[in-house]
Amino acid sequence: MSTALASVGLVGLSQSAGAADSQPQPEPLPLPDSIPAPRDVPFGGTIRLSVDATDLARHIMTVHETVPVPAALAATGGDLPLFYPMWLPGDHSPTGALDQFGGLVVKAGGVTLPWLRDNVTVSAFHIPVPKGAHTVDVSFQLLSPVSREEGRVVMTPEMLNVQWNAVALYPAGYFTRQIPVEASLRLPTGWQYGTALRAQGKAGDVVTFKPVPFNTLVDSPLFAGRYFRRIDLAPGAAVPVALNLVADKPGELEVTDAQIAAHRALVTQANLLYGSHHYDHYDFLLALTEELGGIGLEHHQSSENSGPRGYFTEWDKTFATRDLLAHEYTHSWNGKYRRPAGLWAPNFNTPQRGTGLWVYEGQTQYWGYVLAARAGLMTAPQVIEALAEVGAVYDTRRGRTWRPLIDTTNDPVIARRAPLSWRSWQRSEDYYSEGQLIWLDADTLIRQLSGGKHSLDDVARHFFGTNDGSFITSTYEFDDVVKALNDIQPYDWATFLRKRLDETSEHAPLDGFTRGGYRLVYTDQPNKYVGSFASVRHVEDFAFSLGLTIGKGGALGNVEWGSPAWQAGITRDAKVIAVNGEAYDPEVLREAIVDAKDAHAAPIALLLQEGDRYVTVSVPYHGGLRYPHLERVEGKPDMLAAILAPRH
């Protein structure tokens, strides 16, 4: 640049700087303070909620709601903010179906009112109530997913799942326990239903339920179906427990006496463990389906569960799914009755904080496996195979070297269970199953320190078994958990837990295996739990050899960070077309892995489809098939057998 040009440039810059100095900088608009904070005072009226769930062809639920106007507001007129529920207990994140909400019309005295959505809190709607109006009539539709690409399918030709949070608005400014609701539901003709709600009347296809607080309504979903069966799981008991089944096909409802006995034993074993209950009645809702979206969601007096076709009719093949009911049932104690303080909120639009999920979900995952074994829903060897898989997955999860377990309790908000490109590196909701390993570690340590006099059973009864019959949620924090452990077995439990929660590490907390009389090993023999899971989920597991899983039609699922597949540049969502020049089949790939065990063998050649491209990738792997198992250590007590044995 010449000197003259440089001078001109400096003059231009000087003039620009002067103009900028005289121009005001932008300032942020203040956020509106237009939504009242929740108060623990009575709402002063009962909402009437009516839902029509008969439009199965279009997957639409039609809603009409009559909302009382508080007396002070009716006297003057003004703004009535209504919330659509977003922060749902059990989801631990703002997963409300706001994207499926449509057709909102609000009227007072027959006159349509011009509602306005809050442009900061978009789940809130401002209703301009005219002076003298004592109710507003609200109508809208839930435009539920027609296919899995849009979200979880909740309506099929044979069954439906009503989650009341998706079909109701509620007034802001109140704790939801202070808002009474009377709900009614129109079902397809001839359908039957299961729910923790109790009916107060039925007219044709419309059932009206007894009034409950809004938080209880949201906590009481409903399954209904063309093919329905209810099984009494606590015959003669003062506190009823029922298994409510809906199915794609009527043959799926054929249940043997032995299978019923195992589900009844779950109720018995849970009550022996906790020594209490926190419900007036309990309803398991179980859909046996390939059409309704999968679910496992806890509630205080019920749970939403789904299992595969063949859950009963192919009992020996589907055992990998049978810890689910035990897990969700445990949540009535752990999660609903006792809850981390950060996960309790006064309404469904206040953010939750999931720091305590390693107890809420981690210990529940532990008891889910244990109670499934004690009840006979799974055998002890099947659970031990499942634990081997859990240990192997988290021991090889490379993300543990940079991300501590406690940080994964933020994952429901961060990822909301969306597919992850590199799950083993990013980590996901690892507090479930790595939390399970921590609690196995604690259980075996209590047993060792106490000389077999105490166990985690005692801690569970001490912590979750208080206030028998009470529905009132009892919150806790970290120090309360430490105290409960020390009450049963003195030890430095704070350090024990903080080390496993807060520190990164190369390996998973597997001391529970070692102390329990086992070691984690890998052999070329398939893990039976993984085999059951694969048959249900249609997934082939090569995670501990090539480092990948393969779904239907050769679609690649997870690719393990740092694995041979990762080193070869393979990513998820590609499709395996051929193995060493032969059309892909799981058995063809297994044979190729076995043939490549010779260190001098050629790499395994995989022809992959990546979108519109076809690429051949060489994987230089010579380790053979590898599947995890737990192997007994001679001379050490078999604590796992003691843990999994039924109580009497």
C-alpha positions in Angstrom: 0.0 0.0 0.0 1.4 3.4 -0.9 1.8 6.1 1.7 -1.0 8.2 0.1 -3.5 5.4 0.1 -2.6 4.6 3.7 -3.2 8.2 4.7 -6.6 8.2 2.9 -7.4 5.0 4.8 -6.5 6.5 8.1 -8.7 9.5 7.4 -11.6 7.2 6.6 -11.1 5.3 9.7 -11.0 8.4 11.8 -14.2 9.7 10.2 -15.9 6.3 10.8 -14.7 6.3 14.4 -16.2 9.7 14.9 -19.6 8.6 13.5 -19.5 5.5 15.7 -18.7 7.6 18.8 -21.8 9.7 18.2 -24.2 6.8 17.5 -25.8 5.2 20.6 -25.0 1.6 21.4 -28.0 -0.9 21.5 -29.4 -1.8 24.9 -31.4 -4.9 25.7 -35.2 -4.8 26.1 -36.1 -5.6 29.7 -37.7 -9.0 30.1 -41.4 -8.8 30.9 -42.6 -9.6 34.4 -46.1 -10.6 33.3 -46.4 -14.1 34.7 -47.1 -14.4 38.4 -44.9 -16.7 40.5 -46.6 -19.8 41.9 -48.1 -19.4 45.4 -49.2 -22.1 47.8 -52.8 -20.9 48.1 -56.1 -22.4 46.9 -57.1 -21.6 43.3 -60.7 -21.1 44.3 -62.5 -23.2 41.7 -62.5 -26.5 39.9 -61.4 -26.8 36.3 -63.6 -29.0 34.1 -61.5 -30.8 31.5 -63.1 -32.9 28.7 -61.0 -34.9 26.2 -62.2 -36.7 23.1 -59.7 -39.4 22.1 -61.7 -41.1 19.4 -60.0 -39.7 16.3 -57.6 -42.6 15.9 -57.2 -42.2 12.1 -55.8 -38.7 12.4 -54.2 -39.2 15.9 -55.9 -36.1 17.2 -57.3 -35.5 20.7 -59.8 -32.7 21.0 -59.9 -30.8 24.3 -62.5 -28.5 25.9 -61.7 -26.9 29.2 -63.7 -24.6 31.5 -61.4 -22.6 33.7 -62.8 -20.6 36.7 -61.8 -16.9 36.8 -60.5 -15.9 40.3 -63.0 -13.6 42.0 -60.7 -10.6 42.2 -60.0 -10.8 38.5 -63.6 -11.3 37.6 -64.5 -8.1 39.5 -62.1 -6.0 37.5 -61.2 -7.9 34.4 -57.6 -8.3 33.2 -55.0 -10.8 32.3 -55.4 -14.5 33.1 -52.1 -16.4 32.2 -52.6 -20.1 31.4 -49.6 -22.5 31.2 -49.1 -25.5 29.0 -47.1 -28.0 31.1 -43.5 -28.3 30.0 -41.3 -29.5 32.9 -42.6 -33.0 33.5 -41.6 -35.2 36.5 -39.7 -38.3 35.3 -38.5 -36.6 32.1 -36.2 -34.3 34.1 -36.4 -31.7 31.3 -38.8 -29.4 29.4 -40.4 -32.1 27.2 -44.0 -30.8 27.1 -45.7 -31.5 23.7 -46.0 -27.8 22.9 -45.1 -28.5 19.2 -48.2 -30.7 19.0 -50.6 -28.0 20.5 -53.0 -26.4 18.0 -56.4 -24.8 17.3 -56.6 -22.7 20.5 -59.9 -20.8 20.9 -60.8 -19.0 24.1 -64.3 -17.7 24.9 -66.1 -15.9 27.8 -69.9 -15.8 27.7 -69.8 -17.0 24.1 -67.5 -14.1 23.0 -64.2 -15.1 21.5 -61.2 -13.5 23.3 -58.0 -12.6 21.5 -55.4 -14.6 23.4 -51.7 -13.7 23.2 -48.7 -16.1 23.6 -46.0 -14.8 25.9 -43.0 -14.2 23.7 -40.5 -15.1 26.4 -42.2 -18.0 28.1 -43.8 -19.4 25.0 -45.7 -22.1 26.9 -47.8 -19.3 28.5 -50.9 -17.8 27.0 -52.4 -14.4 28.2 -56.2 -14.3 28.2 -57.8 -10.9 28.4 -60.7 -11.7 30.7 -63.6 -9.2 30.5 -65.0 -7.7 33.7 -67.8 -9.9 35.2 -66.6 -13.1 33.5 -66.5 -15.9 36.0 -65.2 -18.7 33.6 -63.4 -18.9 30.4 -64.0 -21.8 27.9 -60.8 -23.1 26.3 -60.7 -25.4 23.2 -57.7 -26.8 21.4 -56.3 -30.0 19.9 -53.4 -32.3 20.7 -52.0 -33.1 17.2 -50.2 -36.2 18.3 -47.5 -37.8 16.1 -48.8 -39.9 13.2 -45.4 -41.5 12.8 -42.2 -42.0 14.8 -40.4 -39.4 12.7 -42.6 -36.7 14.4 -42.3 -38.1 18.0 -43.7 -40.7 20.2 -46.9 -42.3 18.8 -49.6 -42.2 21.4 -52.6 -43.3 19.3 -53.0 -46.5 17.2 -56.0 -48.4 15.8 -55.7 -50.7 18.9 -54.6 -48.6 21.8 -53.9 -45.1 23.1 -52.0 -43.4 25.8 -53.5 -40.2 27.4 -51.0 -38.1 29.3 -53.0 -35.3 30.8 -50.2 -32.8 30.7 -50.5 -32.9 26.9 -54.2 -32.1 26.9 -54.6 -29.4 29.6 -53.8 -25.8 30.4 -53.6 -24.6 33.9 -53.6 -21.1 35.6 -50.2 -19.6 36.4 -49.7 -18.2 39.9 -50.6 -21.3 42.0 -48.9 -24.5 43.2 -50.6 -27.2 41.0 -51.5 -29.1 44.1 -53.9 -26.2 44.9 -55.8 -26.5 41.5 -58.7 -29.0 41.5 -59.6 -30.6 38.2 -62.5 -32.8 37.2 -61.5 -34.7 34.0 -63.7 -36.7 31.6 -62.6 -38.8 28.6 -64.4 -40.1 25.5 -62.9 -43.4 24.3 -63.6 -45.4 21.2 -66.7 -47.6 21.6 -66.0 -50.9 23.5 -62.5 -49.9 24.7 -61.4 -50.5 28.2 -58.8 -48.5 30.2 -56.4 -48.5 33.1 -55.3 -45.5 35.2 -54.7 -44.5 38.8 -57.6 -42.1 38.5 -60.9 -43.4 39.9 -64.2 -43.0 37.9 -67.2 -41.3 39.4 -69.5 -41.9 36.5 -69.9 -43.3 32.9 -72.3 -42.3 30.2 -71.9 -44.2 27.0 -68.3 -43.9 25.9 -67.5 -41.0 28.3 -66.0 -41.7 31.7 -65.8 -38.9 34.3 -63.2 -39.2 37.0 -63.3 -38.0 40.5 -61.8 -34.5 41.0 -58.1 -34.4 41.9 -55.5 -31.7 42.2 -53.8 -30.8 38.9 -50.5 -32.3 39.9 -52.3 -35.6 40.7 -54.0 -35.5 37.3 -50.7 -35.1 35.5 -49.3 -37.9 37.6 -52.1 -40.3 36.6 -51.9 -41.1 32.9 -54.2 -43.6 31.1 -53.8 -46.6 28.7 -56.8 -47.7 26.8 -57.3 -50.4 24.2 -59.4 -52.6 22.0 -57.6 -55.6 23.6 -57.4 -55.1 27.3 -56.9 -57.3 30.4 -56.6 -56.4 34.1 -54.8 -58.8 36.5 -55.0 -58.5 40.2 -51.4 -58.5 41.6 -52.4 -58.3 45.3 -55.4 -60.6 45.8 -57.2 -59.9 49.1 -54.9 -57.0 50.0 -56.2 -53.8 51.6 -54.1 -51.8 49.1 -54.9 -53.0 45.6 -52.3 -53.4 42.9 -53.3 -54.2 39.3 -51.5 -55.0 36.0 -53.5 -53.3 33.2 -52.5 -54.8 29.8 -53.2 -53.5 26.3 -51.9 -55.2 23.2 -51.7 -55.0 19.4 -53.1 -58.5 19.2 -55.5 -60.4 21.5 -53.2 -63.4 21.7 -50.6 -61.2 23.5 -52.9 -61.2 26.6 -52.6 -64.9 27.2 -50.7 -65.1 30.5 -49.8 -68.3 32.4 -50.3 -68.7 36.1 -46.5 -68.8 36.6 -46.1 -65.5 34.8 -48.8 -63.9 37.0 -47.1 -65.3 40.1 -43.8 -63.6 39.1 -45.6 -60.2 38.8 -47.3 -60.7 42.1 -44.0 -61.6 43.6 -42.7 -58.2 42.5 -45.3 -56.5 44.7 -44.4 -58.8 47.6 -40.6 -58.4 47.2 -40.9 -54.6 46.9 -42.9 -54.3 50.1 -40.5 -56.6 51.9 -37.7 -54.4 50.8 -39.2 -51.0 51.7 -41.5 -52.0 54.5 -44.0 -49.4 53.4 -46.1 -48.1 50.5 -47.0 -44.6 49.4 -50.2 -45.1 47.4 -53.9 -45.9 48.0 -53.7 -48.3 45.1 -51.2 -48.9 42.3 -51.8 -49.5 38.6 -49.1 -50.9 36.3 -50.0 -49.8 32.7 -48.3 -52.2 30.2 -48.6 -52.0 26.5 -47.4 -55.0 24.5 -46.9 -53.4 21.2 -44.8 -52.6 18.1 -47.0 -49.6 17.2 -47.4 -47.4 20.3 -44.3 -45.5 21.1 -42.0 -47.1 23.7 -42.2 -45.8 27.3 -41.1 -46.4 30.8 -42.3 -43.6 33.0 -42.9 -43.5 36.8 -45.8 -42.0 38.7 -46.8 -42.1 42.3 -49.7 -44.6 42.0 -49.0 -46.0 38.6 -46.4 -46.4 35.8 -46.4 -46.3 32.0 -44.6 -49.2 30.5 -44.2 -50.8 27.1 -42.9 -54.2 26.2 -42.5 -56.2 23.0 -45.0 -58.5 21.4 -44.1 -61.9 22.9 -43.5 -60.4 26.4 -45.6 -63.3 27.7 -46.0 -65.6 24.7 -42.2 -65.8 24.1 -41.2 -65.5 27.8 -37.8 -67.2 27.5 -36.7 -64.8 24.7 -37.8 -61.5 26.2 -36.3 -61.5 29.7 -34.1 -58.5 29.0 -37.2 -56.3 29.1 -38.5 -57.6 32.4 -36.7 -55.3 34.8 -38.8 -52.4 33.6 -41.8 -52.9 35.8 -39.5 -53.4 38.8 -37.7 -50.2 38.0 -40.8 -48.1 37.5 -42.5 -49.6 40.6 -39.4 -48.7 42.7 -39.9 -45.1 41.7 -43.1 -44.9 43.8 -40.6 -44.9 46.7 -37.5 -43.5 45.1 -38.4 -40.5 43.0 -42.0 -40.0 43.9 -42.1 -40.3 47.7 -38.4 -39.4 48.3 -37.1 -36.9 45.7 -34.0 -34.8 45.3 -34.9 -31.3 46.3 -33.8 -29.9 43.0 -36.3 -32.1 41.1 -39.3 -31.0 43.1 -41.1 -28.0 41.6 -44.4 -26.2 42.6 -45.7 -26.4 39.0 -44.9 -27.8 35.6 -43.2 -24.7 34.2 -40.6 -24.2 36.8 -37.1 -25.6 35.8 -35.9 -28.7 37.6 -32.3 -29.4 38.6 -31.2 -33.0 38.2 -28.1 -33.2 40.5 -29.6 -36.0 42.5 -30.4 -38.3 39.6 -27.6 -40.7 40.6 -29.9 -41.7 43.5 -33.3 -41.1 41.8 -32.4 -43.1 38.7 -29.2 -44.8 39.7 -30.4 -46.6 42.8 -33.7 -47.3 41.1 -31.8 -49.0 38.3 -30.1 -51.1 40.9 -33.3 -52.2 42.6 -34.9 -52.8 39.3 -32.5 -55.6 38.5 -32.5 -56.9 42.1 -36.3 -57.0 42.5 -36.7 -58.6 39.0 -34.4 -61.4 40.2 -36.1 -61.7 43.6 -39.5 -61.9 42.0 -38.6 -64.4 39.4 -39.2 -62.0 36.5 -35.6 -62.7 35.6 -33.3 -65.5 36.9 -30.2 -64.6 39.0 -27.9 -65.9 36.2 -29.8 -63.6 33.7 -29.3 -60.6 36.0 -25.6 -61.4 36.4 -25.2 -61.5 32.6 -27.0 -58.1 32.5 -24.6 -56.7 35.1 -21.6 -58.0 33.1 -22.9 -56.0 30.1 -23.4 -52.9 32.2 -19.9 -53.2 33.7 -18.3 -53.6 30.3 -20.2 -50.8 28.6 -19.2 -48.2 31.3 -15.7 -49.6 31.8 -15.0 -49.0 28.1 -16.8 -45.7 27.8 -14.0 -43.3 26.9 -16.0 -40.2 27.7 -15.4 -40.9 31.4 -11.9 -39.7 31.0 -13.1 -36.1 30.4 -16.6 -35.9 31.8 -17.4 -36.8 35.4 -20.6 -38.8 36.1 -22.2 -36.0 38.0 -22.2 -33.8 34.9 -24.3 -36.4 33.0 -27.2 -35.5 35.3 -27.6 -32.4 33.1 -28.0 -34.6 30.0 -31.9 -34.7 30.1 -31.8 -30.9 29.5 -28.7 -30.9 27.2 -29.6 -33.8 24.8 -33.2 -34.8 25.6 -32.4 -38.3 24.4 -31.7 -37.1 20.9 -29.3 -39.4 18.9 -25.6 -38.6 19.6 -22.9 -38.9 17.0 -20.4 -40.3 19.5 -22.3 -41.4 22.6 -19.3 -43.3 24.2 -17.3 -40.0 24.1 -20.0 -37.5 24.8 -21.7 -39.6 27.5 -25.4 -39.6 27.9 -27.6 -40.3 30.9 -24.9 -42.5 32.5 -26.2 -41.8 36.0 -28.6 -44.6 35.4 -26.3 -47.6 34.9 -23.1 -46.3 36.2 -25.1 -45.1 39.2 -26.3 -48.7 39.5 -22.6 -49.9 39.7 -22.0 -47.4 42.4 -24.9 -48.7 44.5 -23.7 -52.3 43.9 -20.3 -51.1 45.2 -21.9 -49.6 48.3 -24.1 -52.6 48.9 -21.2 -55.1 48.9 -19.1 -52.7 51.0 -21.8 -52.4 53.7 -22.0 -56.2 53.7 -18.3 -56.5 54.1 -17.9 -53.8 56.8 -20.8 -55.1 58.8 -19.8 -58.8 58.6 -22.9 -59.6 56.7 -25.2 -58.0 59.3 -26.4 -55.1 57.1 -26.9 -54.3 53.5 -28.3 -51.7 51.1 -31.7 -53.3 51.8 -31.5 -51.7 55.3 -30.6 -48.3 53.8 -33.5 -48.5 51.4 -35.9 -49.3 54.2 -34.5 -46.6 56.4 -34.5 -43.9 53.7 -37.5 -44.8 51.5 -39.7 -46.7 54.0 -40.8 -43.8 56.3 -44.3 -42.4 56.6 -46.1 -45.5 55.5 -49.2 -44.6 53.4 -48.2 -40.9 52.9 -48.4 -39.4 49.4 -46.5 -36.2 50.5 -43.2 -36.0 48.7 -40.2 -35.9 51.0 -37.2 -34.1 49.5 -33.5 -34.7 50.3 -30.0 -33.5 49.4 -26.6 -35.1 49.3 -26.0 -34.9 53.0 -29.2 -36.7 53.7 -28.1 -39.7 51.6 -24.7 -39.7 53.4 -26.5 -39.7 56.8 -28.8 -42.6 55.8 -25.8 -44.7 54.8 -24.0 -43.8 58.1 -27.0 -44.6 60.1 -26.8 -48.2 58.9 -23.0 -48.6 58.5 -20.5 -45.9 59.6 -18.0 -45.1 56.9 -16.7 -42.1 55.0 -19.6 -42.2 52.6 -19.2 -38.6 51.5 -15.7 -39.2 50.2 -16.8 -42.6 48.7 -19.6 -40.9 46.7 -17.9 -37.7 45.8 -14.9 -39.6 44.3 -17.2 -41.7 42.1 -19.5 -38.8 41.1 -17.1 -35.9 40.7 -13.8 -37.4 39.4 -13.0 -38.5 35.9 -11.4 -42.0 35.6 -10.1 -44.6 33.2 -12.4 -47.3 34.5 -15.9 -47.8 35.8 -16.5 -48.5 39.5 -16.3 -52.3 39.4 -15.4 -52.9 43.0 -18.9 -54.3 43.6 -18.1 -57.2 41.2 -14.7 -57.9 42.9 -16.0 -57.6 46.4 -19.1 -59.6 45.4 -17.0 -62.6 44.3 -16.7 -62.0 40.6 -14.4 -60.6 37.9 -15.4 -59.1 34.5 -14.0 -61.2 31.7 -14.5 -61.4 27.9 -15.0 -64.6 25.9 -16.1 -65.6 22.5 -19.4 -66.9 23.9 -22.4 -64.6 23.5 -23.8 -62.9 26.6 -27.3 -64.2 27.0 -28.7 -60.9 28.2 -27.4 -59.2 25.2 -28.9 -61.9 23.0 -32.3 -61.4 24.5 -32.0 -57.6 24.1 -30.8 -58.0 20.5 -33.8 -60.2 19.7 -36.2 -57.6 21.1 -34.5 -54.5 19.8 -33.3 -56.1 16.5 -29.7 -55.0 17.2 -26.5 -56.9 16.7 -23.8 -56.1 19.3 -20.1 -56.0 18.2 -19.3 -53.3 20.7 -16.4 -55.1 22.4 -14.8 -56.4 19.2 -15.1 -54.1 16.2 -16.6 -51.4 18.4 -20.0 -51.0 16.8 -23.7 -52.0 16.9 -25.8 -52.8 13.9 -29.5 -52.6 13.5 -32.1 -53.7 11.0 -30.9 -53.9 7.4 -27.3 -53.3 8.4 -27.9 -49.7 9.8 -24.9 -48.7 12.0 -25.9 -47.6 15.5 -23.2 -46.5 18.0 -19.6 -46.6 17.1 -17.3 -46.7 20.1 -14.8 -43.9 20.4 -11.3 -45.2 19.9 -12.4 -48.7 18.7 -11.2 -50.5 15.6 -14.3 -49.2 13.7 -13.6 -45.7 14.9 -9.9 -45.9 13.9 -11.1 -47.0 10.5 -13.3 -43.9 10.1 -16.7 -45.6 10.4 -19.5 -43.4 11.7 -23.1 -44.1 12.9 -26.0 -44.1 10.4 -24.0 -45.6 7.6 -25.2 -48.9 6.3 -23.2 -52.2 6.0 -23.8 -53.6 2.6 -21.2 -56.3 2.4 -18.5 -58.1 4.5 -15.4 -59.3 2.6 -17.4 -59.1 -0.6 -20.3 -61.1 0.7 -23.8 -59.6 1.3 -24.1 -58.4 4.9 -25.7 -60.8 7.4 -24.9 -60.8 11.2 -23.6 -64.4 10.9 -21.4 -63.4 7.9 -19.8 -60.7 10.0 -19.3 -63.0 13.0 -17.5 -65.5 10.8 -15.3 -62.8 9.3 -14.3 -61.7 12.8 -13.4 -65.2 13.8 -11.5 -65.8 10.5 -9.5 -62.6 11.2 -8.2 -63.8 14.5 -4.9 -64.8 12.9 -2.6 -61.9 13.2 -1.5 -62.4 9.6 -5.1 -62.4 8.3 -6.2 -59.6 6.0 -8.2 -56.8 7.5 -12.0 -57.1 7.5 -13.4 -55.3 4.5 -16.7 -53.6 5.0 -18.7 -52.1 2.1 -20.7 -49.2 3.5 -23.4 -47.0 2.1 -23.1 -43.4 3.4 -26.0 -41.5 1.9 -25.5 -41.7 -1.9 -21.9 -42.9 -1.6 -20.5 -46.4 -1.3 -17.1 -46.8 0.4 -15.0 -49.8 1.3 -13.4 -49.6 4.7 -10.7 -52.0 6.0 -10.8 -52.8 9.7 -7.5 -54.3 10.9 -9.0 -56.2 13.9 -7.6 -59.6 15.0 -9.1 -59.9 18.5 -12.0 -62.3 17.7 -15.4 -62.2 19.1 -15.6 -60.6 22.6 -18.6 -60.7 24.9 -18.6 -59.7 28.6 -19.4 -62.1 31.4 -18.9 -62.2 35.2 -16.7 -65.1 36.3 -16.7 -66.4 39.9 -13.6 -65.9 41.9 -12.9 -69.0 43.9 -12.6 -68.6 47.7 -14.6 -65.4 47.8 -18.2 -65.3 49.1 -20.9 -65.0 46.4 -22.5 -61.7 47.5 -24.4 -61.4 44.2 -26.2 -64.6 44.9 -27.2 -63.2 48.3 -28.3 -59.9 46.9 -30.5 -61.5 44.2 -32.1 -64.1 46.4 -35.8 -63.5 47.3 -36.7 -62.2 50.7 -39.1 -64.0 53.0 
